[in-house]
C-alpha cells in the first residue's frame, strides 16, 4: 500500500555513540542512504512550513489542499 508520510523536520538528528562516534540520522525522508543522512535535506531549506510538498529524484511539487495542516 502506498502512503504519504509528512516529515516536519528539515535537518538530521545527531546521535552520539558510546565510543564518541557521531552519526546523523535522516529526518526529512529524502535520504537515499536511510537511516543515515546523505545531505538531501538541503533541498527542503526554502520550504514554506504551511505548505505540503512531494519530492521525486530531481523535482519538487507543491500540493494544494483544502484542509488546514495541524
CHARMM internal coordinates of N, CA and C (Angstrom, degrees):
IC EDIT
DIST 1 N 1 CA 1.4348
DIST 1 CA 1 C 1.5281
ANGL 1 N 1 CA 1 C 108.47
DIST 1 C 2 N 1.3319
ANGL 1 CA 1 C 2 N 116.76
DIHE 1 N 1 CA 1 C 2 N 130.98
DIST 2 N 2 CA 1.4619
ANGL 1 C 2 N 2 CA 121.04
DIHE 1 CA 1 C 2 N 2 CA 176.61
DIST 2 CA 2 C 1.5164
ANGL 2 N 2 CA 2 C 109.49
DIHE 1 C 2 N 2 CA 2 C -76.64
DIST 2 C 3 N 1.3376
ANGL 2 CA 2 C 3 N 115.75
DIHE 2 N 2 CA 2 C 3 N 144.97
DIST 3 N 3 CA 1.4678
ANGL 2 C 3 N 3 CA 120.74
DIHE 2 CA 2 C 3 N 3 CA 179.07
DIST 3 CA 3 C 1.5156
ANGL 3 N 3 CA 3 C 109.04
DIHE 2 C 3 N 3 CA 3 C -135.62
DIST 3 C 4 N 1.2940
ANGL 3 CA 3 C 4 N 115.78
DIHE 3 N 3 CA 3 C 4 N 148.98
DIST 4 N 4 CA 1.4528
ANGL 3 C 4 N 4 CA 122.26
DIHE 3 CA 3 C 4 N 4 CA 171.78
DIST 4 CA 4 C 1.5241
ANGL 4 N 4 CA 4 C 106.36
DIHE 3 C 4 N 4 CA 4 C -105.17
DIST 4 C 5 N 1.3333
ANGL 4 CA 4 C 5 N 116.74
DIHE 4 N 4 CA 4 C 5 N 119.93
DIST 5 N 5 CA 1.4638
ANGL 4 C 5 N 5 CA 121.68
DIHE 4 CA 4 C 5 N 5 CA -176.23
DIST 5 CA 5 C 1.5206
ANGL 5 N 5 CA 5 C 108.13
DIHE 4 C 5 N 5 CA 5 C -111.98
DIST 5 C 6 N 1.3034
ANGL 5 CA 5 C 6 N 116.28
DIHE 5 N 5 CA 5 C 6 N 129.36
DIST 6 N 6 CA 1.4555
ANGL 5 C 6 N 6 CA 121.42
DIHE 5 CA 5 C 6 N 6 CA 179.17
DIST 6 CA 6 C 1.5252
ANGL 6 N 6 CA 6 C 109.60
DIHE 5 C 6 N 6 CA 6 C -91.72
DIST 6 C 7 N 1.3234
ANGL 6 CA 6 C 7 N 116.05
DIHE 6 N 6 CA 6 C 7 N 125.56
DIST 7 N 7 CA 1.4627
ANGL 6 C 7 N 7 CA 122.53
DIHE 6 CA 6 C 7 N 7 CA 176.17
DIST 7 CA 7 C 1.5189
ANGL 7 N 7 CA 7 C 107.40
DIHE 6 C 7 N 7 CA 7 C -110.91
DIST 7 C 8 N 1.3142
ANGL 7 CA 7 C 8 N 118.04
DIHE 7 N 7 CA 7 C 8 N 122.03
DIST 8 N 8 CA 1.4570
ANGL 7 C 8 N 8 CA 122.25
DIHE 7 CA 7 C 8 N 8 CA -176.69
DIST 8 CA 8 C 1.5284
ANGL 8 N 8 CA 8 C 113.28
DIHE 7 C 8 N 8 CA 8 C -97.03
DIST 8 C 9 N 1.2942
ANGL 8 CA 8 C 9 N 117.95
DIHE 8 N 8 CA 8 C 9 N -1.09
DIST 9 N 9 CA 1.4591
ANGL 8 C 9 N 9 CA 120.21
DIHE 8 CA 8 C 9 N 9 CA -176.25
DIST 9 CA 9 C 1.5238
ANGL 9 N 9 CA 9 C 108.79
DIHE 8 C 9 N 9 CA 9 C -116.24
DIST 9 C 10 N 1.3340
ANGL 9 CA 9 C 10 N 116.82
DIHE 9 N 9 CA 9 C 10 N 134.67
DIST 10 N 10 CA 1.4618
ANGL 9 C 10 N 10 CA 119.14
DIHE 9 CA 9 C 10 N 10 CA -179.37
DIST 10 CA 10 C 1.5315
ANGL 10 N 10 CA 10 C 112.28
DIHE 9 C 10 N 10 CA 10 C -117.52
DIST 10 C 11 N 1.3117
ANGL 10 CA 10 C 11 N 114.43
DIHE 10 N 10 CA 10 C 11 N 36.30
DIST 11 N 11 CA 1.4607
ANGL 10 C 11 N 11 CA 121.87
DIHE 10 CA 10 C 11 N 11 CA 170.98
DIST 11 CA 11 C 1.5231
ANGL 11 N 11 CA 11 C 107.34
DIHE 10 C 11 N 11 CA 11 C -154.63
DIST 11 C 12 N 1.3403
ANGL 11 CA 11 C 12 N 117.77
DIHE 11 N 11 CA 11 C 12 N 156.05
DIST 12 N 12 CA 1.4682
ANGL 11 C 12 N 12 CA 120.70
DIHE 11 CA 11 C 12 N 12 CA -173.18
DIST 12 CA 12 C 1.5253
ANGL 12 N 12 CA 12 C 113.66
DIHE 11 C 12 N 12 CA 12 C -78.66
DIST 12 C 13 N 1.3262
ANGL 12 CA 12 C 13 N 113.92
DIHE 12 N 12 CA 12 C 13 N 162.41
DIST 13 N 13 CA 1.4661
ANGL 12 C 13 N 13 CA 121.34
DIHE 12 CA 12 C 13 N 13 CA 170.71
DIST 13 CA 13 C 1.5213
ANGL 13 N 13 CA 13 C 108.19
DIHE 12 C 13 N 13 CA 13 C -84.20
DIST 13 C 14 N 1.3174
ANGL 13 CA 13 C 14 N 116.73
DIHE 13 N 13 CA 13 C 14 N 135.35
DIST 14 N 14 CA 1.4602
ANGL 13 C 14 N 14 CA 121.06
DIHE 13 CA 13 C 14 N 14 CA 175.65
DIST 14 CA 14 C 1.5189
ANGL 14 N 14 CA 14 C 108.00
DIHE 13 C 14 N 14 CA 14 C -95.37
DIST 14 C 15 N 1.3381
ANGL 14 CA 14 C 15 N 115.90
DIHE 14 N 14 CA 14 C 15 N 127.21
DIST 15 N 15 CA 1.4631
ANGL 14 C 15 N 15 CA 121.75
DIHE 14 CA 14 C 15 N 15 CA -179.77
DIST 15 CA 15 C 1.5224
ANGL 15 N 15 CA 15 C 107.91
DIHE 14 C 15 N 15 CA 15 C -123.02
DIST 15 C 16 N 1.3252
ANGL 15 CA 15 C 16 N 115.47
DIHE 15 N 15 CA 15 C 16 N 125.64
DIST 16 N 16 CA 1.4572
ANGL 15 C 16 N 16 CA 120.18
DIHE 15 CA 15 C 16 N 16 CA 179.49
DIST 16 CA 16 C 1.5212
ANGL 16 N 16 CA 16 C 109.06
DIHE 15 C 16 N 16 CA 16 C -104.72
DIST 16 C 17 N 1.3247
ANGL 16 CA 16 C 17 N 116.88
DIHE 16 N 16 CA 16 C 17 N 122.12
DIST 17 N 17 CA 1.4635
ANGL 16 C 17 N 17 CA 122.44
DIHE 16 CA 16 C 17 N 17 CA 179.86
DIST 17 CA 17 C 1.5275
ANGL 17 N 17 CA 17 C 110.06
DIHE 16 C 17 N 17 CA 17 C -77.05
DIST 17 C 18 N 1.3153
ANGL 17 CA 17 C 18 N 116.16
DIHE 17 N 17 CA 17 C 18 N 162.81
DIST 18 N 18 CA 1.4622
ANGL 17 C 18 N 18 CA 120.82
DIHE 17 CA 17 C 18 N 18 CA -178.38
DIST 18 CA 18 C 1.5266
ANGL 18 N 18 CA 18 C 112.52
DIHE 17 C 18 N 18 CA 18 C -62.27
DIST 18 C 19 N 1.3339
ANGL 18 CA 18 C 19 N 117.12
DIHE 18 N 18 CA 18 C 19 N -22.49
DIST 19 N 19 CA 1.4623
ANGL 18 C 19 N 19 CA 120.24
DIHE 18 CA 18 C 19 N 19 CA 178.33
DIST 19 CA 19 C 1.5342
ANGL 19 N 19 CA 19 C 112.32
DIHE 18 C 19 N 19 CA 19 C -87.90
DIST 19 C 20 N 1.3604
ANGL 19 CA 19 C 20 N 116.48
DIHE 19 N 19 CA 19 C 20 N 3.39
DIST 20 N 20 CA 1.4562
ANGL 19 C 20 N 20 CA 121.10
DIHE 19 CA 19 C 20 N 20 CA 178.25
DIST 20 CA 20 C 1.5135
ANGL 20 N 20 CA 20 C 114.60
DIHE 19 C 20 N 20 CA 20 C 94.06
DIST 20 C 21 N 1.3168
ANGL 20 CA 20 C 21 N 116.61
DIHE 20 N 20 CA 20 C 21 N -10.94
DIST 21 N 21 CA 1.4627
ANGL 20 C 21 N 21 CA 119.77
DIHE 20 CA 20 C 21 N 21 CA 179.30
DIST 21 CA 21 C 1.5305
ANGL 21 N 21 CA 21 C 109.79
DIHE 20 C 21 N 21 CA 21 C -68.68
DIST 21 C 22 N 1.3349
ANGL 21 CA 21 C 22 N 116.53
DIHE 21 N 21 CA 21 C 22 N 140.19
DIST 22 N 22 CA 1.4549
ANGL 21 C 22 N 22 CA 121.90
DIHE 21 CA 21 C 22 N 22 CA -177.70
DIST 22 CA 22 C 1.5237
ANGL 22 N 22 CA 22 C 109.70
DIHE 21 C 22 N 22 CA 22 C -108.07
DIST 22 C 23 N 1.3304
ANGL 22 CA 22 C 23 N 115.19
DIHE 22 N 22 CA 22 C 23 N 133.70
DIST 23 N 23 CA 1.4574
ANGL 22 C 23 N 23 CA 122.30
DIHE 22 CA 22 C 23 N 23 CA 177.18
DIST 23 CA 23 C 1.5170
ANGL 23 N 23 CA 23 C 108.68
DIHE 22 C 23 N 23 CA 23 C -121.22
DIST 23 C 24 N 1.3134
ANGL 23 CA 23 C 24 N 116.41
DIHE 23 N 23 CA 23 C 24 N 151.98
DIST 24 N 24 CA 1.4600
ANGL 23 C 24 N 24 CA 121.93
DIHE 23 CA 23 C 24 N 24 CA 175.72
DIST 24 CA 24 C 1.5164
ANGL 24 N 24 CA 24 C 108.26
DIHE 23 C 24 N 24 CA 24 C -119.19
DIST 24 C 25 N 1.3371
ANGL 24 CA 24 C 25 N 115.92
DIHE 24 N 24 CA 24 C 25 N 121.20
DIST 25 N 25 CA 1.4561
ANGL 24 C 25 N 25 CA 123.13
DIHE 24 CA 24 C 25 N 25 CA -175.62
DIST 25 CA 25 C 1.5267
ANGL 25 N 25 CA 25 C 108.49
DIHE 24 C 25 N 25 CA 25 C -103.01
DIST 25 C 26 N 1.3310
ANGL 25 CA 25 C 26 N 116.12
DIHE 25 N 25 CA 25 C 26 N 131.53
DIST 26 N 26 CA 1.4611
ANGL 25 C 26 N 26 CA 122.52
DIHE 25 CA 25 C 26 N 26 CA -178.22
DIST 26 CA 26 C 1.5293
ANGL 26 N 26 CA 26 C 110.87
DIHE 25 C 26 N 26 CA 26 C -59.58
DIST 26 C 27 N 1.3252
ANGL 26 CA 26 C 27 N 115.95
DIHE 26 N 26 CA 26 C 27 N 133.16
DIST 27 N 27 CA 1.4625
ANGL 26 C 27 N 27 CA 121.18
DIHE 26 CA 26 C 27 N 27 CA 175.58
DIST 27 CA 27 C 1.5251
ANGL 27 N 27 CA 27 C 111.33
DIHE 26 C 27 N 27 CA 27 C -122.57
DIST 27 C 28 N 1.3441
ANGL 27 CA 27 C 28 N 117.30
DIHE 27 N 27 CA 27 C 28 N -9.91
DIST 28 N 28 CA 1.4662
ANGL 27 C 28 N 28 CA 120.50
DIHE 27 CA 27 C 28 N 28 CA -178.45
DIST 28 CA 28 C 1.5214
ANGL 28 N 28 CA 28 C 112.15
DIHE 27 C 28 N 28 CA 28 C -89.41
DIST 28 C 29 N 1.3305
ANGL 28 CA 28 C 29 N 117.18
DIHE 28 N 28 CA 28 C 29 N -20.57
DIST 29 N 29 CA 1.4550
ANGL 28 C 29 N 29 CA 121.12
DIHE 28 CA 28 C 29 N 29 CA 179.91
DIST 29 CA 29 C 1.5138
ANGL 29 N 29 CA 29 C 115.15
DIHE 28 C 29 N 29 CA 29 C 89.08
DIST 29 C 30 N 1.3269
ANGL 29 CA 29 C 30 N 118.64
DIHE 29 N 29 CA 29 C 30 N 0.52
DIST 30 N 30 CA 1.4604
ANGL 29 C 30 N 30 CA 121.10
DIHE 29 CA 29 C 30 N 30 CA -175.19
DIST 30 CA 30 C 1.5263
ANGL 30 N 30 CA 30 C 114.50
DIHE 29 C 30 N 30 CA 30 C -100.03
DIST 30 C 31 N 1.3241
ANGL 30 CA 30 C 31 N 118.33
DIHE 30 N 30 CA 30 C 31 N -10.92
DIST 31 N 31 CA 1.4585
ANGL 30 C 31 N 31 CA 120.96
DIHE 30 CA 30 C 31 N 31 CA -176.33
DIST 31 CA 31 C 1.5285
ANGL 31 N 31 CA 31 C 111.50
DIHE 30 C 31 N 31 CA 31 C -60.39
DIST 31 C 32 N 1.3092
ANGL 31 CA 31 C 32 N 115.17
DIHE 31 N 31 CA 31 C 32 N 139.83
DIST 32 N 32 CA 1.4700
ANGL 31 C 32 N 32 CA 120.60
DIHE 31 CA 31 C 32 N 32 CA 174.27
DIST 32 CA 32 C 1.5238
ANGL 32 N 32 CA 32 C 110.43
DIHE 31 C 32 N 32 CA 32 C -91.71
DIST 32 C 33 N 1.3187
ANGL 32 CA 32 C 33 N 116.32
DIHE 32 N 32 CA 32 C 33 N 3.66
DIST 33 N 33 CA 1.4641
ANGL 32 C 33 N 33 CA 122.19
DIHE 32 CA 32 C 33 N 33 CA -178.40
DIST 33 CA 33 C 1.5265
ANGL 33 N 33 CA 33 C 109.81
DIHE 32 C 33 N 33 CA 33 C -124.67
DIST 33 C 34 N 1.3405
ANGL 33 CA 33 C 34 N 116.71
DIHE 33 N 33 CA 33 C 34 N 37.76
DIST 34 N 34 CA 1.4694
ANGL 33 C 34 N 34 CA 120.60
DIHE 33 CA 33 C 34 N 34 CA -177.27
DIST 34 CA 34 C 1.5162
ANGL 34 N 34 CA 34 C 110.49
DIHE 33 C 34 N 34 CA 34 C -57.49
DIST 34 C 35 N 1.2851
ANGL 34 CA 34 C 35 N 119.40
DIHE 34 N 34 CA 34 C 35 N 143.58
DIST 35 N 35 CA 1.4559
ANGL 34 C 35 N 35 CA 126.71
DIHE 34 CA 34 C 35 N 35 CA 8.71
DIST 35 CA 35 C 1.5227
ANGL 35 N 35 CA 35 C 113.48
DIHE 34 C 35 N 35 CA 35 C -84.46
DIST 35 C 36 N 1.3200
ANGL 35 CA 35 C 36 N 118.46
DIHE 35 N 35 CA 35 C 36 N 1.84
DIST 36 N 36 CA 1.4594
ANGL 35 C 36 N 36 CA 120.90
DIHE 35 CA 35 C 36 N 36 CA -174.70
DIST 36 CA 36 C 1.5184
ANGL 36 N 36 CA 36 C 111.63
DIHE 35 C 36 N 36 CA 36 C -87.56
DIST 36 C 37 N 1.3148
ANGL 36 CA 36 C 37 N 115.01
DIHE 36 N 36 CA 36 C 37 N 150.78
DIST 37 N 37 CA 1.4635
ANGL 36 C 37 N 37 CA 122.23
DIHE 36 CA 36 C 37 N 37 CA 178.65
DIST 37 CA 37 C 1.5235
ANGL 37 N 37 CA 37 C 109.25
DIHE 36 C 37 N 37 CA 37 C -74.39
DIST 37 C 38 N 1.3307
ANGL 37 CA 37 C 38 N 116.04
DIHE 37 N 37 CA 37 C 38 N 137.26
DIST 38 N 38 CA 1.4640
ANGL 37 C 38 N 38 CA 120.60
DIHE 37 CA 37 C 38 N 38 CA 174.03
DIST 38 CA 38 C 1.5294
ANGL 38 N 38 CA 38 C 111.50
DIHE 37 C 38 N 38 CA 38 C -118.53
DIST 38 C 39 N 1.3356
ANGL 38 CA 38 C 39 N 116.97
DIHE 38 N 38 CA 38 C 39 N 11.86
DIST 39 N 39 CA 1.4616
ANGL 38 C 39 N 39 CA 121.22
DIHE 38 CA 38 C 39 N 39 CA 178.90
DIST 39 CA 39 C 1.5187
ANGL 39 N 39 CA 39 C 114.29
DIHE 38 C 39 N 39 CA 39 C 90.26
DIST 39 C 40 N 1.3210
ANGL 39 CA 39 C 40 N 117.59
DIHE 39 N 39 CA 39 C 40 N 0.22
DIST 40 N 40 CA 1.4673
ANGL 39 C 40 N 40 CA 120.75
DIHE 39 CA 39 C 40 N 40 CA -178.33
DIST 40 CA 40 C 1.5238
ANGL 40 N 40 CA 40 C 112.74
DIHE 39 C 40 N 40 CA 40 C -61.95
DIST 40 C 41 N 1.3324
ANGL 40 CA 40 C 41 N 117.82
DIHE 40 N 40 CA 40 C 41 N -22.68
DIST 41 N 41 CA 1.4643
ANGL 40 C 41 N 41 CA 120.80
DIHE 40 CA 40 C 41 N 41 CA -179.75
DIST 41 CA 41 C 1.5296
ANGL 41 N 41 CA 41 C 111.97
DIHE 40 C 41 N 41 CA 41 C -60.83
DIST 41 C 42 N 1.3173
ANGL 41 CA 41 C 42 N 117.94
DIHE 41 N 41 CA 41 C 42 N -18.75
DIST 42 N 42 CA 1.4661
ANGL 41 C 42 N 42 CA 120.74
DIHE 41 CA 41 C 42 N 42 CA 179.14
DIST 42 CA 42 C 1.5275
ANGL 42 N 42 CA 42 C 111.11
DIHE 41 C 42 N 42 CA 42 C -60.68
DIST 42 C 43 N 1.3281
ANGL 42 CA 42 C 43 N 116.82
DIHE 42 N 42 CA 42 C 43 N -24.72
DIST 43 N 43 CA 1.4678
ANGL 42 C 43 N 43 CA 121.06
DIHE 42 CA 42 C 43 N 43 CA 177.72
DIST 43 CA 43 C 1.5270
ANGL 43 N 43 CA 43 C 111.92
DIHE 42 C 43 N 43 CA 43 C -68.60
DIST 43 C 44 N 1.3329
ANGL 43 CA 43 C 44 N 117.71
DIHE 43 N 43 CA 43 C 44 N -17.64
DIST 44 N 44 CA 1.4646
ANGL 43 C 44 N 44 CA 121.55
DIHE 43 CA 43 C 44 N 44 CA -174.07
DIST 44 CA 44 C 1.5251
ANGL 44 N 44 CA 44 C 113.29
DIHE 43 C 44 N 44 CA 44 C -100.20
DIST 44 C 45 N 1.3127
ANGL 44 CA 44 C 45 N 118.71
DIHE 44 N 44 CA 44 C 45 N -0.50
DIST 45 N 45 CA 1.4582
ANGL 44 C 45 N 45 CA 121.90
DIHE 44 CA 44 C 45 N 45 CA -171.09
DIST 45 CA 45 C 1.5322
ANGL 45 N 45 CA 45 C 113.65
DIHE 44 C 45 N 45 CA 45 C -61.88
DIST 45 C 46 N 1.3299
ANGL 45 CA 45 C 46 N 118.59
DIHE 45 N 45 CA 45 C 46 N -28.21
DIST 46 N 46 CA 1.4643
ANGL 45 C 46 N 46 CA 120.17
DIHE 45 CA 45 C 46 N 46 CA -178.24
DIST 46 CA 46 C 1.5299
ANGL 46 N 46 CA 46 C 113.25
DIHE 45 C 46 N 46 CA 46 C -100.53
DIST 46 C 47 N 1.3222
ANGL 46 CA 46 C 47 N 116.87
DIHE 46 N 46 CA 46 C 47 N 14.85
DIST 47 N 47 CA 1.4656
ANGL 46 C 47 N 47 CA 120.10
DIHE 46 CA 46 C 47 N 47 CA 178.17
DIST 47 CA 47 C 1.5217
ANGL 47 N 47 CA 47 C 111.28
DIHE 46 C 47 N 47 CA 47 C -66.91
DIST 47 C 48 N 1.3105
ANGL 47 CA 47 C 48 N 115.62
DIHE 47 N 47 CA 47 C 48 N 146.32
DIST 48 N 48 CA 1.4601
ANGL 47 C 48 N 48 CA 121.94
DIHE 47 CA 47 C 48 N 48 CA 170.39
DIST 48 CA 48 C 1.5260
ANGL 48 N 48 CA 48 C 106.10
DIHE 47 C 48 N 48 CA 48 C -85.28
DIST 48 C 49 N 1.3354
ANGL 48 CA 48 C 49 N 119.42
DIHE 48 N 48 CA 48 C 49 N 124.73
DIST 49 N 49 CA 1.4690
ANGL 48 C 49 N 49 CA 120.49
DIHE 48 CA 48 C 49 N 49 CA -176.67
DIST 49 CA 49 C 1.5268
ANGL 49 N 49 CA 49 C 113.97
DIHE 48 C 49 N 49 CA 49 C -64.73
DIST 49 C 50 N 1.3197
ANGL 49 CA 49 C 50 N 117.80
DIHE 49 N 49 CA 49 C 50 N -12.86
DIST 50 N 50 CA 1.4659
ANGL 49 C 50 N 50 CA 121.50
DIHE 49 CA 49 C 50 N 50 CA 179.45
DIST 50 CA 50 C 1.5228
ANGL 50 N 50 CA 50 C 112.50
DIHE 49 C 50 N 50 CA 50 C -96.64
DIST 50 C 51 N 1.3128
ANGL 50 CA 50 C 51 N 117.47
DIHE 50 N 50 CA 50 C 51 N 10.03
DIST 51 N 51 CA 1.4618
ANGL 50 C 51 N 51 CA 122.52
DIHE 50 CA 50 C 51 N 51 CA -179.52
DIST 51 CA 51 C 1.5260
ANGL 51 N 51 CA 51 C 110.05
DIHE 50 C 51 N 51 CA 51 C -118.25
DIST 51 C 52 N 1.3219
ANGL 51 CA 51 C 52 N 115.85
DIHE 51 N 51 CA 51 C 52 N 161.25
DIST 52 N 52 CA 1.4630
ANGL 51 C 52 N 52 CA 122.67
DIHE 51 CA 51 C 52 N 52 CA 176.20
DIST 52 CA 52 C 1.5232
ANGL 52 N 52 CA 52 C 107.68
DIHE 51 C 52 N 52 CA 52 C -113.03
DIST 52 C 53 N 1.3242
ANGL 52 CA 52 C 53 N 116.55
DIHE 52 N 52 CA 52 C 53 N 135.06
DIST 53 N 53 CA 1.4600
ANGL 52 C 53 N 53 CA 122.15
DIHE 52 CA 52 C 53 N 53 CA -179.19
DIST 53 CA 53 C 1.5187
ANGL 53 N 53 CA 53 C 109.91
DIHE 52 C 53 N 53 CA 53 C -127.12
DIST 53 C 54 N 1.3160
ANGL 53 CA 53 C 54 N 114.96
DIHE 53 N 53 CA 53 C 54 N 148.18
DIST 54 N 54 CA 1.4633
ANGL 53 C 54 N 54 CA 121.85
DIHE 53 CA 53 C 54 N 54 CA 172.06
DIST 54 CA 54 C 1.5228
ANGL 54 N 54 CA 54 C 106.67
DIHE 53 C 54 N 54 CA 54 C -119.59
DIST 54 C 55 N 1.3291
ANGL 54 CA 54 C 55 N 115.33
DIHE 54 N 54 CA 54 C 55 N 132.72
DIST 55 N 55 CA 1.4575
ANGL 54 C 55 N 55 CA 121.61
DIHE 54 CA 54 C 55 N 55 CA -179.25
DIST 55 CA 55 C 1.5132
ANGL 55 N 55 CA 55 C 109.74
DIHE 54 C 55 N 55 CA 55 C -112.24
DIST 55 C 56 N 1.3479
ANGL 55 CA 55 C 56 N 115.56
DIHE 55 N 55 CA 55 C 56 N 144.52
DIST 56 N 56 CA 1.4575
ANGL 55 C 56 N 56 CA 120.01
DIHE 55 CA 55 C 56 N 56 CA 165.57
DIST 56 CA 56 C 1.5297
ANGL 56 N 56 CA 56 C 105.36
DIHE 55 C 56 N 56 CA 56 C -118.80
DIST 56 C 57 N 1.3003
ANGL 56 CA 56 C 57 N 117.63
DIHE 56 N 56 CA 56 C 57 N -161.30
DIST 57 N 57 CA 1.4656
ANGL 56 C 57 N 57 CA 119.46
DIHE 56 CA 56 C 57 N 57 CA -175.19
DIST 57 CA 57 C 1.5185
ANGL 57 N 57 CA 57 C 113.60
DIHE 56 C 57 N 57 CA 57 C -60.32
DIST 57 C 58 N 1.3415
ANGL 57 CA 57 C 58 N 117.86
DIHE 57 N 57 CA 57 C 58 N -31.69
DIST 58 N 58 CA 1.4554
ANGL 57 C 58 N 58 CA 119.25
DIHE 57 CA 57 C 58 N 58 CA -174.01
DIST 58 CA 58 C 1.5209
ANGL 58 N 58 CA 58 C 114.69
DIHE 57 C 58 N 58 CA 58 C -132.42
DIST 58 C 59 N 1.3158
ANGL 58 CA 58 C 59 N 118.98
DIHE 58 N 58 CA 58 C 59 N -12.32
DIST 59 N 59 CA 1.4591
ANGL 58 C 59 N 59 CA 121.40
DIHE 58 CA 58 C 59 N 59 CA -172.88
DIST 59 CA 59 C 1.5150
ANGL 59 N 59 CA 59 C 111.91
DIHE 58 C 59 N 59 CA 59 C -125.48
DIST 59 C 60 N 1.3270
ANGL 59 CA 59 C 60 N 113.84
DIHE 59 N 59 CA 59 C 60 N 165.66
DIST 60 N 60 CA 1.4572
ANGL 59 C 60 N 60 CA 122.16
DIHE 59 CA 59 C 60 N 60 CA 175.81
DIST 60 CA 60 C 1.5277
ANGL 60 N 60 CA 60 C 107.25
DIHE 59 C 60 N 60 CA 60 C -133.02
DIST 60 C 61 N 1.3289
ANGL 60 CA 60 C 61 N 115.83
DIHE 60 N 60 CA 60 C 61 N 137.71
DIST 61 N 61 CA 1.4554
ANGL 60 C 61 N 61 CA 121.97
DIHE 60 CA 60 C 61 N 61 CA 177.82
DIST 61 CA 61 C 1.5203
ANGL 61 N 61 CA 61 C 108.04
DIHE 60 C 61 N 61 CA 61 C -125.18
DIST 61 C 62 N 1.3284
ANGL 61 CA 61 C 62 N 116.16
DIHE 61 N 61 CA 61 C 62 N 130.87
DIST 62 N 62 CA 1.4640
ANGL 61 C 62 N 62 CA 120.76
DIHE 61 CA 61 C 62 N 62 CA 175.75
DIST 62 CA 62 C 1.5219
ANGL 62 N 62 CA 62 C 107.98
DIHE 61 C 62 N 62 CA 62 C -85.44
DIST 62 C 63 N 1.3283
ANGL 62 CA 62 C 63 N 116.29
DIHE 62 N 62 CA 62 C 63 N 131.76
DIST 63 N 63 CA 1.4588
ANGL 62 C 63 N 63 CA 122.73
DIHE 62 CA 62 C 63 N 63 CA -177.52
DIST 63 CA 63 C 1.5279
ANGL 63 N 63 CA 63 C 109.34
DIHE 62 C 63 N 63 CA 63 C -99.98
DIST 63 C 64 N 1.3257
ANGL 63 CA 63 C 64 N 115.98
DIHE 63 N 63 CA 63 C 64 N 131.88
DIST 64 N 64 CA 1.4584
ANGL 63 C 64 N 64 CA 120.53
DIHE 63 CA 63 C 64 N 64 CA 174.35
DIST 64 CA 64 C 1.5197
ANGL 64 N 64 CA 64 C 108.69
DIHE 63 C 64 N 64 CA 64 C -86.56
DIST 64 C 65 N 1.3269
ANGL 64 CA 64 C 65 N 116.04
DIHE 64 N 64 CA 64 C 65 N 142.59
DIST 65 N 65 CA 1.4558
ANGL 64 C 65 N 65 CA 120.31
DIHE 64 CA 64 C 65 N 65 CA -178.72
DIST 65 CA 65 C 1.5271
ANGL 65 N 65 CA 65 C 109.50
DIHE 64 C 65 N 65 CA 65 C -138.27
DIST 65 C 66 N 1.2991
ANGL 65 CA 65 C 66 N 115.62
DIHE 65 N 65 CA 65 C 66 N 150.28
DIST 66 N 66 CA 1.4573
ANGL 65 C 66 N 66 CA 121.09
DIHE 65 CA 65 C 66 N 66 CA 175.92
DIST 66 CA 66 C 1.5167
ANGL 66 N 66 CA 66 C 110.96
DIHE 65 C 66 N 66 CA 66 C -94.59
DIST 66 C 67 N 1.3094
ANGL 66 CA 66 C 67 N 116.44
DIHE 66 N 66 CA 66 C 67 N -7.40
DIST 67 N 67 CA 1.4571
ANGL 66 C 67 N 67 CA 121.51
DIHE 66 CA 66 C 67 N 67 CA -174.86
DIST 67 CA 67 C 1.5215
ANGL 67 N 67 CA 67 C 110.29
DIHE 66 C 67 N 67 CA 67 C -107.02
DIST 67 C 68 N 1.3366
ANGL 67 CA 67 C 68 N 118.00
DIHE 67 N 67 CA 67 C 68 N 139.54
DIST 68 N 68 CA 1.4729
ANGL 67 C 68 N 68 CA 119.55
DIHE 67 CA 67 C 68 N 68 CA 178.48
DIST 68 CA 68 C 1.5262
ANGL 68 N 68 CA 68 C 110.68
DIHE 67 C 68 N 68 CA 68 C -70.03
DIST 68 C 69 N 1.3070
ANGL 68 CA 68 C 69 N 115.69
DIHE 68 N 68 CA 68 C 69 N 147.03
DIST 69 N 69 CA 1.4639
ANGL 68 C 69 N 69 CA 121.28
DIHE 68 CA 68 C 69 N 69 CA 176.46
DIST 69 CA 69 C 1.5212
ANGL 69 N 69 CA 69 C 108.30
DIHE 68 C 69 N 69 CA 69 C -82.20
DIST 69 C 70 N 1.3207
ANGL 69 CA 69 C 70 N 115.57
DIHE 69 N 69 CA 69 C 70 N 135.03
DIST 70 N 70 CA 1.4642
ANGL 69 C 70 N 70 CA 119.35
DIHE 69 CA 69 C 70 N 70 CA 178.19
DIST 70 CA 70 C 1.4999
ANGL 70 N 70 CA 70 C 110.45
DIHE 69 C 70 N 70 CA 70 C -127.21
END
COOR INIT
IC SEED 1 N 1 CA 1 C
IC BUILD
